[in-house]
Amino acid sequence: MAELFSDEWMKKFKDAWNAESEIKDKLADIGFDSVICYGFKDEDDPRGFLKVEKGECTSAGGWSGGEMNWDLRAEKENWDKWIEKGVGMGGLGMAYTTGKLKFKVGDYKSMIKDPRMAGPFVKSFSVMGKVGT
């Protein structure tokens, strides 16, 4: 199995993202474009990225620098738990308020207040579960 947020893992996440209409189509409806990075709290740089254009993930892989719109960080144990068991809106809110989930770049509060973005964001965690760790 590929290491979490490795180049291989991120490419599998890209395919799973694009196969999930609750993410891809809903974000396409609002013209969502972003570079979303993922990594671990204790590291300076993220490990992996997704480039999303009009809701569709057009590229993904290991992070090698550049501009980003979102940078999500957590301890590996928390990522593993969320990927294995899934997490809902309440669980993500609790993770954010307790500092288990950090946004080094991006505004969690504005995103979570917009249901057009919040639903796909929550769904992305269950899609991570399809990739596994």
Secondary structure, DSSP 8 states (H G I E B T S, - for coil): ---TTSHHHHHHHHHHHHH-HHHHHHHHHTT--EEEEEEETTSSS-SEEEEEETTEEEEEEE------SEEEEE-HHHHHHHHHH---HHHHHHHHHTTSSEEEES-HHHHHT-HHHHHHHHHHHHHHHHH--
